[in-house]
């Protein structure tokens, strides 16, 4: 019996491997399909983007050099070659007070070579591409059913929750989102730092309306946000977002586990990647329209570094601290195929109480 189970397991593994190779070898077959299987589960998810995210793309040295020369102090080249953690460190330290940036200029080629070599290795071993850890390589057929963790949410007869069960869960989730939204608004209103609020509102809008933006998925910024949303969606499809009570302490637990647990680190980096966009954007705008340029012009480096450090701390702590539980709660309803009005209602709770907290902050 044991040998029979092992034999069946090997057959399934080989079948999945062949299916994954077929998806990568015949991309046009999936694009032309009249009804994408994953789209049947959730109309907001498009087959083409699922395929793109499982493509082992290589990086271009020329693009990496341009990013390093123009935005190396923000760690843009590190983000480009998949080194999100190092990119965040460079952004937080202004490129290691510019020293790290200067040293990196000589290392661009080796970083691109290492990235492409790792993609070659992962493709040969049928492992997920860089940036898709804990998301198995699979054809869209794998998404026809509920997430594995979602099966436990069905009642004993294998049917979805009753209307009363959904209503009770909606009220509990709405109270949690009310808490997170109001607290984020109060913090941003009191500190004057709005980047975290913009990041969370953008994430909420992407979760609800990303399907309308898909035709522009090749555009630089919009495409990056769409791909980020899909990576988050696929991550939670294979990894349970967490029970409601855990979400209240999720940010703290994530930071504690991240140094020792790769799955926790993957989730933390996903949200910090979102935060990096808005933190970097605020700093760049400050160079042109805020006090940052005036500090540089008057050689007020102490004030400049203090302002930079404050922006980093407020930006990353508040974005991760509030985007993680809000994103996990909303994605849970997306992946469990809840009606649109449930997701929209919860999203309005977040935005309304974020605004209310901001006005009272």
Secondary structure, DSSP 8 states (H G I E B T S, - for coil): -HHHHHHHHHHHHHHHHHHHHHHHH-HHHHHT-SS-HHHHH-TTS-HHHHHHHTS-----HHHHHHHHHHHGGGTHHHHHTT-HHHHHHHHHTHHHHTHHHHHHHTTHHHHHHHHHHHHHHHHHTT---TT-TTS----GGGGSS--HHHHTTS-TTS----HHHHHHHHHHHHHHHHHHHHHHHHHHHHH---HHHHHHHHHHHHHHHHHHHGGGTTSHHHHHHHHHHHHHHHHHHHS----HHHHTSHHHHHHHHHTT-HHHHHHHHHHHHHHHHHHHHHHHHHHHHSHHHHHHHTT-HHHHHHHHHHHHHHHHHHHHHHHHHHHHHHHHHHHTT--HHHHHHHHHHHHHHHHHHHHH-
